[in-house]
């Protein structure tokens, strides 16, 4: 069974800057990209899964411009199912302008374009192909309908959280929390959710529907919460740190690939860390995604045999 993901598409423009400027301050562009890269959380995860040999589809909304045509052709080349991609006449595809400083921190200015012009209703095709569904940052009404459609079909939902108040207003967080079997977020996003929900501890975000909450912390240990238990998983460092954008999506893809191989949450998180380490080594969210063989080679080097933690 495969994985159906959703989220904003993005045409990414990534530039290296001297520093992250404050309001009214000027920073220098150290390198101006001569081309764009493909991004967007849902598509990032789908492409990474396909690269790992997992059947993946993406549900997203694009414009009718040349960027949408290029992206769809690229996804088809990657083996990603685009049956649930919509193109809106007269609308532009989403763009992200990311400014990366020397410390690996970035600022993102996002134009949602067609995705926020979508009005529904949402119709999803071929849901029988999918064993998991993934919801990421996207237009709120689209995401709410996506959750309803997949959970009506009893497809387990994985929520890959992003700290975006437009996509996840505080009063809607309970819906995402209550419908998700697995929740993946970084420590900054976890703090946002805890504050919005008025909880003091991450474990309090778990409910009867949620089997695990996974929190990444950059280079620090990954935390896995299951009920009252907490596990720590070591991260895999990249051979060189070039660009952190998309690393969280790479982690999510590796984690899902682990679930589909029926290994433990620990082994799944380890595989997620392996995939994320590849993403960190090149500019662009989808530029340096590993094949299954490449991921396994690095996994074994750091953790030993895959799936031994059952």
Secondary structure, 3 states (H helix, E strand, C coil): CEEEEECCCEEEEEEEECCCCCCCCCCCEEECCCCCEEECHHHHHHHHHHHCCCCEEEEEEECCCHHHHHHHHHHHHCCCECCCEEECCCCCCCEEEEEECCCCCEEEEEECCHHHHCCCCCCCCCHHHEEEEEECCCCHHHHHHHHHHHHHCCCEEEEECCCCCCCCCHHHHHHHHHHCCEEEEEHHHHHHHHHHHCCCCHHHHCCCCCCEEEEEECCEEEEEEECCEEEEECCCCCCCCCCCCCHHHHHHHHHHHHHHCCCCHHHHHHHHHHHHHHHCCCCCCCCCCCCHHHHHHHHHHHHCCCCCCC
